[in-house]
Amino acid sequence: MADLSSPVTSKAGAATLGALPNHVAIIMDGNGRYGQRLGKIRLFGHRQGAKAVSRTVEAAARLGIKHLTLFAFSSENWKRPKDEVDGLMELFAQVLQSERERLHQNGIKVRFIGDLTRFSPQLNQAIAECEELTQNNSHMILNIALNYGGRWDIAQATRALAREVAQGKLSADAIDEAQLKAHLAVSEDVDLLIRTGGEHRISNFLLYQCAYSEFYVTDTLWPDFGRADLEAALAYFASRERRFGMTSAQVQGKAR
């Protein structure tokens, strides 16, 4: 990862800066298919996908994105073949080891969201070390979703609220959308959701946070994704009129 302090120089990047989303989330799909298309094992595609993560994090930080959430491993992905899952766990550990210092040097705060209890003690230690190292950084917040599911997220937030009510710290009548959002793994609403690989579904990702997201789907498989693809998604976002239940006339009047 290169130094992120230099300004954006590409025309596409500069053109979108005035309408950047605050929070971009990406469903990184297509690693396995990428490997298979090349006649290799699916894990080869995942390894190439790790390189796309590095490119995309650098591009997002350089373009001025403040929050980036990447769907690295879903709660449903445990159903995949054991050798693929085992290879992914090893790859996660390797990437954490090789990338955490560069992330830290570039001012990126890393958070891991999801049910981490299922991972090995070694992987959990690597996760904790990365979070501790980068906890005071502020250039960009990078959320990495591991063993994450949107339904799990809502359920765990509900349980946390229930405990507070049971302990007398919170009245049940005081529970509102703001309270629920504050207990989610990621509290920031998603402005732009990107999905690679051509599939048109949300796949149990950030269900609550994506209530008013703009969706951008590309046929590009994740290992081929890079800065130009990110800029195309940002240009799409900039072209959208975000009404949030209002009419166009209301939005345009508000903008004046």
KEKESE-62383 format. One record per atom (N, C-alpha, C, O): x, y, z. Coordinates in steps of 0.001 Angstrom, whole numbers, plus 500000, padded with zeros to 6 digits. Atoms other than C-alpha are relative to their C-alpha. Example, Ala and Ser with C-alpha at 12.3 -4.5 7.8 and 13.67 -1.06 7.14 Angstrom:
2
500890498810500000512300495500507800500900501200500000501936501181500665499180498810499940513670498940507140499230501090500730499739502198500899
! end
This chain:
256
500855498814500000500000500000500000500891501235500000501810501350500811499177498808500139501434503346498948499589501069500991498594500927501702500336498866499149501482506648500830498694500612499525498525500865498332501326499515500375497928507984500900499854501503500168498753502032500015500112498574499719498742511605501655499940500863498750499538502024498826500013499215501230499063512708498014498585500174499490497741499315499746501362499743500447495989514240496329499559499097498871500378498447498222500548500742501126493679512560493840500396500710498714500272501930498610499562499380501248494988513127490328499185499579498800499174500287497793500746500460501176492735511103488026498749500831499804498150501290500777501180499189500295489895512948486275498740499390500587497896500100501134501201500652499475487307510369487273499902500178501499498825500453502027500011499827498551488349510561490929499657501415500389498845501630501288500262498612499673488350514342490981498552500367499744497973501175500470501368499653500363484941514459489320498992499557501040497931500169501170500964500533499044483276512437492054500189500536501402499358500269502271499707499593498637484824514128495073498902500839500617498703500781501831501042499145499444481967516598495458498795499239500504497992499792501255501177500773499606479438513826495969500404498625500512499750497625500217499522501285499498481400511126497751499054499434501051498540500175501889500731500639498906479493508619499856500869499984501246502091499862501157499259500085498748480479508640503505500396498552500298501489498288500799499784501407499664480183504848503824499763499146498758498660499118498212500070500932501121480901502383501033500144498583500547501047498309501337499910501410499620480258498667501546500127499166498729499512499478497709499749500811501193481429495972499148499802498523500303500391497982501239500110501463499993480278492386498649500992499493498965500773499635497762498879500365500869483476490926497213499757498602499428500211497607499992500436501284500552482091488179494987500787499658498738501161500539497964499405500461501250483715486082492284501390499412500117501988499045499106498649500559499851486994484835493778500093498564499486500991498223498717499970501406500408486169481156493298499850499836498503500569499054497881500214500080501447484864481656489770501229500458499225501547499923498163498779499498500634488001483619488914501040498883499910501650498678498861499049501097500012490190480680489924499599498901499043500436498367498316500483501084500856488026478155488107500114500353498526500419499488497704499886499585501406488012480187484881501418499850499489501642499669498292498598500146500389491791479967484898500473498559500133501657498267499961499651501401499863491678476220485478500745499688501280501454498685501359499313500176498729492958476581489032498985499754501110497778499817500873500891500225498870491526475834492464499393501329500445499935502396500159500699498794499562489097478292494044500864500859500926500758502086500926499169499249499063491650479245496697500974500929499269501361501967499806499158499100500791493863480706493954499265501324499787499864502394499898500788498788500174491048483169493262499931500821501272499967502051501214500038499275498729490842484063496950501329500725500247501351501847500754498689499351499825494572484787497010500108501245499114500631502274499542500005498829500878494181487104494015499026501059500520499248502258500353500955499073499409491178488630495754500601500814501123500221501967501324499323499270498930493401489586498691500782501186499429500881502235500065499290498895500651495444491705496276499021501108499609499346502293499681501018499007500351492237493400495117499565500778501231499245501962501131500318499300498752491468494230498760501004501114500239500619502244500537498954498997499774494796496038499097499853501178499037499957502334499446500182498933501001494226497985495845498807500879500333498875502105500242501244499273499785490700498950496777500050500832501270499550501957501294499849499226498761491497500018500338500852501232499739500519502329500190499144498856500328494300502216499024499231501041499189499295502235499483500752499070500846492048503727496338498928500733500796498760501943500640501065499376499207489190504370498771500563501050500936500001502138501062499385499048499084491473506055501281500528501220499243500389502352499706499446498901500795493150508141498585498884500908499459499072502118499334501117499228500537489768509236497191499214500747501077498404501617500755500649499272498916488556510388500605498802499309500619498034499945501341501075500747499345486102507650501613500323499895501488501456499578501851499760500013498561485694507792505399499716498646500644500360498281501628500344501309499458484106504382506038499899498998498853499176499224497883500039501061501006484694501218504003499776498678500725500524498332501639500285501295499390483152497863504927500076498924498934499413499014497901499783501076500956484259494686503157499437498698500551499713498330501693500599501274499612482305491412503279500991498898499651501029498422498516498925500955500254485175488950503662499569498551500169500031497675499437500409501374499728483440485865505079498660500049500710498551500605501804501340499935499424479745485404505752499758498837500954500496497852500951500359501077499081478112483290508433499532498770499246499491497680499816500416501137500821476871481073505582501175499320499286501042498205498783498863500541500737480335480536504094500628498767500646501443498092500018499511501223499368481085477780506611499501498748499255500064497665499419500555501130500737478990475546504320500865499586498817500628498542498210499141500310501149481696475619501664500920498817500323501044498435501486499107501137499754484159472711501210501050500321501062501565501437501120499109499785498864486408472265504241501374500497499563501952501359500226498671499564500414489647472671502286500002501476499590500993502178499798500094498592500366488443476027500928499912500871501252500573501906501341500145499235498757487399477244504383501323500037500761501730501094501244498712500050499307490682476086505946501021500899499308501801501583499971499088499144500753492608477839503181499705501475500220500620502295500294500384498611499744490653481034503761500466500452501373500954501573501523499549499642498650491427480988507484501504500279500002501966501234500626498555499799500094495129480627506692500327501294499256501246502025499627499782498782500780494905483408504111499707501245500831500447502225500759500318498857499134493218485764506598501174500308500922501571501464501064498885499813499075496056485232509066501221500580499283501900501459499814498853499509500757498697485808506387499844501463499623500789502245499732500251498620500423497093489018505142500083500951501192500626502050501084499908499165498802496725490372508666501453500274500360501810501395500724498588499862499658500413489771509268500723500928499028501537501755499438499261499249501015501573491309505988499503501422499798500267502280499356500585498710500339499224494290505760499799500953501180499654502158500972500421499148498886498590495585509276500914501202500219500438502286500555499089498876499775501731497730509530499790501085498959499834502271499284500239499003501049501055499422506201498675500707500212498572501912499980501276499363499683497441500035507167500194501031501104499656502136501030499742499099498886498649501609510390500770501238499542500424502360499914499182498874500462501267503771508673499190500980499157499515502165499093500833499144500837498578505115506352498760500516500729497839501037500099501048499381499197496265506106509195498643499339499909497625499993500140501274500695500147493594503465508626499685499216501271500492498411501737500477500726498820491638502199511616499265498754499533498333498846498735500588501273500430490723498522511208499118499444501107499537499349502260500935500642499080487691496961512878499503498710499369499238498665498168500542501269500481486525493367512558498612499815500591498431499893501806501382500131499546482783492806512747499485498605499666499824498034498629500541501340500187480915489543513106500217499183501263500783499677502238499837500909498864480851486587515486501366499341499888501532498359499164498622500467500117484562485999515969500296498798500881501406498266500851499758501090499047484123483274518585500300498671499307500883497780499924499803501265500707484243480534515943501416499852499443501807498763499023498656500053500561487759481409514819501004499492501019500742499495502222498965500556499134490947479910516211500574501077500914500497502265500600499350499025499116492751481548519148501092500784499281501277501972499547498916499333500721495647482350516804499459501113499106500012502212499067500578498988500870493428484178514314499389501126500819499506502293500445500568498965499138491608486010517093501090500885500587500885502087500758498894499197499486494946487125518502500505500964498930500785502127499220499557499142501099496010488463515092498999501125499761499388502259499480501048498989500152492672490284514813500122501061501090500068502258500807499894499082498869493063491824518273501228500893499873501170502081500190498769499220500148496619492934517539499851501067498925500335502187499085500222499030501075495580494626514294499096501131500472499363502300500195500915498972499490492699496442515985500701500909501004500518502126500980499301499200498989494899497559518878501017500935499352501134502098499739498975499203500674497668498783516577499393501218499313499988502296499330500583498947500842495301500898514446498877500787500676498242501617500026501202499467499361492716501977517049499915501520500038498814502068500091500021498537499915493734505646517146500120500686498649500233501911498590499882499418501338493951506154513375498671500612499558497608500186500009501221499284500375491464508474511682499885500343498519498912500983498121500094499663501430492220508747507939498799499314499360498072499926498578501151500754500477489662506039507156499743498850500962500680498293501535500352501180499211487779503354509085499690498859499043498825498974498175500189501194500819488000499918507483499369498917500863499997498410501793500682501096499316485442497385508718500131498747499159499800498754497973499877501274500697486175493786507781499006499029500626499121498688501803501063500871499497483145491502508121500428498546499883500605498031498779499601501402499934484136487986509211498972499226500805498608499632501909501091500765499384481552485345510088498865500958500362498319500935501465501018498965499797479072488174509677498731499651499229498785499087498136501288500068500674475381488102508821499121501135500498499143501463501684500850498886499604472890490944508833498969499606501043498676500391501945500983500459499021470320488891510748500663499780501355500090500108502394499231500151498760472967487962513328500217501360500650500076501505501864499703498667499491473826491652513674498790500600500715498920501152501808501220499468499385470226492673514385499671499230501278499251499820502274500288500821498820469802489766516811500938500339501153500495500447502296499071499705498915472970490570518761499749501394500571499939501610501768500344498665499502471953494241518997498759499937500885498677500620501906501229500162499211468525493196520272500307499378501353499759499795502373499610500625498733470099490948522900500688500998500923500440501009502128499306498993499191472341493787524065499013500983500617499154501357501781501026499101499473469341496083524444499182499312501089498846499924502103500777500745499006467427493370526308500761499893501315500168499993502389499192500067498775470307492992528766499970501327500745499878501347501973500029498687499365470326496734529417498657500260500679498599500863501751501321499864499384466587496670530078499921499148501265499429499604502297500037500899498848466959493673532411500825500530501167500487500296502327499128499452498959469741495466534312499526501353500515500146501947501397500537498722499566467610498581534692500733501212499451500515502333499910499247498891500590469972500682532565499212500728498912499561501845498533500754499454501124467377501329529857498543499607500136498220498480500510501427500302500017463618501580529669499624499416498647500113499875497614500438500589501263461931499389527050499349501050499109499480500990497886500663498947500778459924502442525975501005500946499354500660501685498432498988499096500551463174504272525256500703499416498787501489500103498134499345500635501146464257501791522588499404500535498703498204500405498460500425499468501292464076503454519178501041499633498947501964498868499228499063500330501075465913503289515856501420500414500350502373499703500030498662499534499638468817505308517220500664499059500991501858498779500878499467500933499018469247502941520165500439498694499326501515498167499609499659501242500693469178499883517905501238500184499147502132499338499158498861499749500885471617501412515431501298500084500786502339499616500325498801499842499179474054502251518228500566498664500462501745498578500803499548501312499538474243498559519167500351499051498854500756497913499094499615500828501141474827497238515650501515499964499865502210500840500379498557500129500189478290496072514642500571501207499259501700501623499520499640498774500713478440499064512266498815500945500127497704500610499717501116499088499761476370502091513193499738500956498842498661501547498761500166499056501105476915504150510031499137499408498891499373498281498456500796500426501149474258503886507315500896499853498772501831500632498584499246500200501239475625502552504025499415500903498915498217500850498636500439499129501100475438505143501240500069499276498661499176499419497825499791500706501272476760502949498431500397498556500275501393498293500949499682501423499900476690499155498282500435499511498623499684499610497653499441500519501248478891497622495583500027498481500081500442497916501093499869501448500074478609493993494526500691499628498700500253500015497617499295500481501188481081492391492156499458498622499612498713498000500370500354501348500425480567489206490168498636499860499354498257498756498963501237500009500771477215490149488628498749499522500703497673499555500107501196500445499293474863488776491296499210501191500538499785502194500961500874498900499580471860490938492228499269499630501289498044499505501306500624500266498696471262490131495886500899500543501100502091500771500896499282499372498893472280491506499269500711498978500868501630499331501608499316501101499321473265488112500740500192500224501501501264499956502043499991499888498534472434488934504363501120500920500495501716500667501542498902499084499664474931491816504454499445501356500411498751502001499625500353498659499526474316494952506554498536500335499698498240501392499141501411499854500362470543494541506254499396501298500515498707502000499775500564498781499409469625497377508604500677501245499424500020502239499116499222498833500423472391499716507468499778500354498531500061501479498118500188499762501436471474499355503768498582500459499649498183500397498486501395499621500232467910500645504165499851501019498865498888500951498101500081498981501046468616503623501865501272500044499150501643501102498640498785500050500811471759502488500053499683500102498514498622499678498054500005500133501453472374503023496386500742498704499686501808498456500248499394501283500354473175499611494826500713500117498657500160500640497689499234500014501243475884499222492200500532498586499785501309498082500596499583501369500317476416495803490581500878500020498755500536500648497753499110500121501152479305495018488258500287498535499725500370497726500650499661501371500369480082491839486333501468499671500286501859498504500253498590500219499705483759492299487190500150499077501208499548499317502254499729500882498866484969489455489388500952500703500963501802501490500545499262499230499005486512490642492628501515500057499760502084501136499928498546499899500201490165489731491812500399501003498921501537501473498911499702499030501055489944492039488770499608501424500395499857502361499636500504498691499577488446494946490750501168500897500408502121500456501052498946499053499657490567498061491108499476501417500072498269501649500154500366498588499820490593501824491329499013500484498945498064501195499277500896499557501060488911502383487954498579499500500248497613500220499997501322500552499696486041500100488997499362500752501163498163501031501144500518499240498866485684501939492301499544501380499555498494501858499984500372498670500485485631505283490525498726499949499164497919500877499210501239500152500777482931504010488152498803499896500937497746500464500662501081500118499020480814503067491169499720501339500664498563501681500908500177498688499383481406506478492744499341500985499040498548501831499453500642499142501001480440508205489495498513499681499909497685500583499779501409500405499979477211506199489494499297500594501214498192501124501100500584499444498782476561507260493077499751501505499851498701502015500241500125498551500168477171510910492191498848500375499075498315501481499165501077499713500959474551510652489413498614499758500599497607500144500006501276500376499407471834509404491763499389501162500789500098501933501436500726499041499161469185511630493324499460499243501209498582498390501081500369500710498773468803510482496910498850500748500673499042501828501231501205499283499567465256511364497956499558499662501418498899500481502060500369500395498637464784509461501240498521500231500289498159500756501342501449499886499819461008509411500768499409501305499516498186501426499435500492498706500477460753512995499481499804499969498480500170498994497825500130499871501447459859514142495967501248500676499444502034501262500189498858499332500645462422515397493454499964501489500226500995502117500466500141498560499794461054518893493810500452500404501396501105501433501569499573499709498643461586518783497552501512499939500141502126500815500751498561500161499905465137517507497213500715501142499304501677501697499835499352498933500746466024520071494567499838501350500687500740502188500659500217498762499259464489522855496609500886500097501220501361501175501577499156500057498815466437521750499657501459500271499649502222500789500465498618499837500415469653521825497661500342501444499668501513501823499643499748498600500377469217525475496698500433500838501199500684502035501057
! end
